[in-house]
Amino acid sequence: MIIRRVIYEGQKPTPEQIAEIRALKAENRPILYDDEFPELTDEELKEFRPVHPRRKRKVAS
């Protein structure tokens, strides 16, 4: 769901808008697992690697 609001400079959100934003925060929503996306085990989580591994920085000489 996408909700768009136009906020003009100096405009403050209404109490209703603040309540909507707080309700949409991820921390207020439970994680829902299903057959297509099951919860991962600790072993499966350990297998994850960064898509782009960090490169060693070259030091200017």
OpenMM code with the backbone's topology and positions (N, CA, C; nanometers):
from openmm import Vec3, app, unit

residues = "MET ILE ILE ARG ARG VAL ILE TYR GLU GLY GLN LYS PRO THR PRO GLU GLN ILE ALA GLU ILE ARG ALA LEU LYS ALA GLU ASN ARG PRO ILE LEU TYR ASP ASP GLU PHE PRO GLU LEU THR ASP GLU GLU LEU LYS GLU PHE ARG PRO VAL HIS PRO ARG ARG LYS ARG LYS VAL ALA SER".split()
positions = [
    Vec3(0.0839, -0.1171, 0.0000),
    Vec3(0.0000, 0.0000, 0.0000),
    Vec3(0.0886, 0.1237, 0.0000),
    Vec3(0.0597, 0.2153, -0.0886),
    Vec3(0.1348, 0.3400, -0.0971),
    Vec3(0.0391, 0.4540, -0.0650),
    Vec3(0.0807, 0.5380, 0.0263),
    Vec3(0.0028, 0.6560, 0.0624),
    Vec3(0.0888, 0.7769, 0.0334),
    Vec3(0.0351, 0.8700, -0.0407),
    Vec3(0.1105, 0.9909, -0.0743),
    Vec3(0.0410, 1.1113, -0.0141),
    Vec3(0.1222, 1.2000, 0.0366),
    Vec3(0.0717, 1.3251, 0.0922),
    Vec3(0.1591, 1.4385, 0.0409),
    Vec3(0.0991, 1.5520, 0.0156),
    Vec3(0.1739, 1.6705, -0.0227),
    Vec3(0.1880, 1.7548, 0.1030),
    Vec3(0.3127, 1.7828, 0.1390),
    Vec3(0.3393, 1.8646, 0.2576),
    Vec3(0.4130, 1.9887, 0.2108),
    Vec3(0.3589, 2.1009, 0.2455),
    Vec3(0.4182, 2.2273, 0.2053),
    Vec3(0.5118, 2.2774, 0.3137),
    Vec3(0.6073, 2.3594, 0.2749),
    Vec3(0.7050, 2.4132, 0.3681),
    Vec3(0.6334, 2.4843, 0.4832),
    Vec3(0.6731, 2.4499, 0.6043),
    Vec3(0.6141, 2.5109, 0.7231),
    Vec3(0.4872, 2.4419, 0.7714),
    Vec3(0.4346, 2.3495, 0.6926),
    Vec3(0.3130, 2.2787, 0.7304),
    Vec3(0.3467, 2.1666, 0.8285),
    Vec3(0.2653, 2.1503, 0.9297),
    Vec3(0.2863, 2.0426, 1.0269),
    Vec3(0.1813, 1.9341, 1.0029),
    Vec3(0.2200, 1.8077, 1.0250),
    Vec3(0.1219, 1.7002, 1.0051),
    Vec3(0.0121, 1.7071, 1.1114),
    Vec3(-0.1051, 1.6620, 1.0716),
    Vec3(-0.2185, 1.6593, 1.1640),
    Vec3(-0.2018, 1.5410, 1.2592),
    Vec3(-0.2716, 1.5413, 1.3728),
    Vec3(-0.2644, 1.4246, 1.4633),
    Vec3(-0.3060, 1.2956, 1.3935),
    Vec3(-0.4014, 1.3028, 1.3002),
    Vec3(-0.4436, 1.1831, 1.2268),
    Vec3(-0.3305, 1.1308, 1.1383),
    Vec3(-0.2566, 1.2201, 1.0741),
    Vec3(-0.1447, 1.1790, 0.9898),
    Vec3(-0.0336, 1.1169, 1.0733),
    Vec3(-0.0071, 1.1723, 1.1892),
    Vec3(0.0944, 1.1163, 1.2784),
    Vec3(0.0539, 0.9762, 1.3217),
    Vec3(-0.0741, 0.9571, 1.3527),
    Vec3(-0.1234, 0.8245, 1.3915),
    Vec3(-0.1082, 0.7251, 1.2773),
    Vec3(-0.1347, 0.7675, 1.1521),
    Vec3(-0.1177, 0.6799, 1.0363),
    Vec3(0.0274, 0.6370, 1.0207),
    Vec3(0.1184, 0.7310, 1.0368),
    Vec3(0.2616, 0.7013, 1.0220),
    Vec3(0.3063, 0.6030, 1.1287),
    Vec3(0.2640, 0.6257, 1.2511),
    Vec3(0.3021, 0.5342, 1.3604),
    Vec3(0.2456, 0.3951, 1.3383),
    Vec3(0.1250, 0.3853, 1.2844),
    Vec3(0.0637, 0.2546, 1.2586),
    Vec3(0.1363, 0.1788, 1.1489),
    Vec3(0.2011, 0.2495, 1.0565),
    Vec3(0.2690, 0.1850, 0.9440),
    Vec3(0.4123, 0.1435, 0.9745),
    Vec3(0.4661, 0.1822, 1.0890),
    Vec3(0.6046, 0.1463, 1.1219),
    Vec3(0.6207, -0.0055, 1.1261),
    Vec3(0.7327, -0.0523, 1.0769),
    Vec3(0.7592, -0.1958, 1.0711),
    Vec3(0.7611, -0.2593, 1.2094),
    Vec3(0.8067, -0.1856, 1.3089),
    Vec3(0.8156, -0.2436, 1.4430),
    Vec3(0.6783, -0.2743, 1.5013),
    Vec3(0.5735, -0.2159, 1.4456),
    Vec3(0.4379, -0.2408, 1.4936),
    Vec3(0.3700, -0.3549, 1.4195),
    Vec3(0.4363, -0.4103, 1.3186),
    Vec3(0.3771, -0.5150, 1.2371),
    Vec3(0.4472, -0.6478, 1.2630),
    Vec3(0.3717, -0.7544, 1.2742),
    Vec3(0.4353, -0.8849, 1.2922),
    Vec3(0.4942, -0.9342, 1.1600),
    Vec3(0.5948, -1.0190, 1.1684),
    Vec3(0.6529, -1.0807, 1.0497),
    Vec3(0.5660, -1.2003, 1.0148),
    Vec3(0.5189, -1.2065, 0.8910),
    Vec3(0.4326, -1.3154, 0.8484),
    Vec3(0.5093, -1.4068, 0.7540),
    Vec3(0.5261, -1.5315, 0.7936),
    Vec3(0.5929, -1.6311, 0.7112),
    Vec3(0.4859, -1.7164, 0.6454),
    Vec3(0.5160, -1.7714, 0.5262),
    Vec3(0.4236, -1.8609, 0.4588),
    Vec3(0.5023, -1.9710, 0.3894),
    Vec3(0.4348, -2.0505, 0.3078),
    Vec3(0.5014, -2.1618, 0.2385),
    Vec3(0.6059, -2.1136, 0.1401),
    Vec3(0.5811, -1.9994, 0.0779),
    Vec3(0.6741, -1.9478, -0.0213),
    Vec3(0.7967, -1.8834, 0.0439),
    Vec3(0.7775, -1.8227, 0.1599),
    Vec3(0.8864, -1.7565, 0.2327),
    Vec3(0.8866, -1.8026, 0.3783),
    Vec3(0.9412, -1.9216, 0.4036),
    Vec3(0.9421, -1.9724, 0.5419),
    Vec3(1.0489, -1.9027, 0.6257),
    Vec3(1.0337, -1.9143, 0.7555),
    Vec3(1.1331, -1.8582, 0.8471),
    Vec3(1.2637, -1.9348, 0.8302),
    Vec3(1.3764, -1.8637, 0.8272),
    Vec3(1.5065, -1.9265, 0.8067),
    Vec3(1.5643, -1.9743, 0.9390),
    Vec3(1.6374, -2.0851, 0.9315),
    Vec3(1.7036, -2.1371, 1.0504),
    Vec3(1.8333, -2.0598, 1.0715),
    Vec3(1.8947, -2.0770, 1.1877),
    Vec3(2.0223, -2.0115, 1.2160),
    Vec3(2.1288, -2.0537, 1.1147),
    Vec3(2.1293, -2.1806, 1.0755),
    Vec3(2.2268, -2.2291, 0.9787),
    Vec3(2.2069, -2.1611, 0.8433),
    Vec3(2.0822, -2.1435, 0.8009),
    Vec3(2.0544, -2.0778, 0.6737),
    Vec3(2.0946, -1.9304, 0.6789),
    Vec3(2.0716, -1.8660, 0.7917),
    Vec3(2.1082, -1.7252, 0.8057),
    Vec3(2.2597, -1.7058, 0.7991),
    Vec3(2.3372, -1.8029, 0.8499),
    Vec3(2.4832, -1.7936, 0.8473),
    Vec3(2.5389, -1.8015, 0.7058),
    Vec3(2.4614, -1.8575, 0.6129),
    Vec3(2.5067, -1.8725, 0.4744),
    Vec3(2.4994, -1.7425, 0.3944),
    Vec3(2.4289, -1.6439, 0.4446),
    Vec3(2.4167, -1.5172, 0.3721),
    Vec3(2.5501, -1.4456, 0.3659),
    Vec3(2.5772, -1.3866, 0.2516),
    Vec3(2.6977, -1.3078, 0.2302),
    Vec3(2.6554, -1.1767, 0.1649),
    Vec3(2.7315, -1.0703, 0.1830),
    Vec3(2.6992, -0.9451, 0.1161),
    Vec3(2.7039, -0.9621, -0.0360),
    Vec3(2.6155, -0.8940, -0.1059),
    Vec3(2.6145, -0.9009, -0.2516),
    Vec3(2.7431, -0.8412, -0.3051),
    Vec3(2.7845, -0.7288, -0.2487),
    Vec3(2.9089, -0.6639, -0.2873),
    Vec3(3.0010, -0.6632, -0.1657),
    Vec3(3.0937, -0.7583, -0.1592),
    Vec3(3.1834, -0.7592, -0.0441),
    Vec3(3.2632, -0.6302, -0.0359),
    Vec3(3.2946, -0.5907, 0.0844),
    Vec3(3.3717, -0.4675, 0.1031),
    Vec3(3.5099, -0.4850, 0.0434),
    Vec3(3.5530, -0.3838, -0.0277),
    Vec3(3.6850, -0.3882, -0.0885),
    Vec3(3.7862, -0.3287, 0.0080),
    Vec3(3.9061, -0.3789, -0.0031),
    Vec3(4.0131, -0.3217, 0.0780),
    Vec3(4.0470, -0.1845, 0.0225),
    Vec3(4.0540, -0.0872, 0.1084),
    Vec3(4.0836, 0.0494, 0.0638),
    Vec3(4.2309, 0.0609, 0.0250),
    Vec3(4.2519, 0.1311, -0.0836),
    Vec3(4.3887, 0.1580, -0.1252),
    Vec3(4.4333, 0.2851, -0.0544),
    Vec3(4.5482, 0.2785, 0.0039),
    Vec3(4.6029, 0.3949, 0.0740),
    Vec3(4.6844, 0.4756, -0.0254),
    Vec3(4.6571, 0.6046, -0.0310),
    Vec3(4.7328, 0.6918, -0.1213),
    Vec3(4.8761, 0.6990, -0.0734),
    Vec3(4.9686, 0.6811, -0.1669),
    Vec3(5.1100, 0.6853, -0.1274),
    Vec3(5.1749, 0.8159, -0.1627),
] * unit.nanometer
topology = app.Topology()
chain = topology.addChain("A")
for resn in residues:
    res = topology.addResidue(resn, chain)
    for name in ("N", "CA", "C"):
        topology.addAtom(name, app.Element.getBySymbol(name[0]), res)
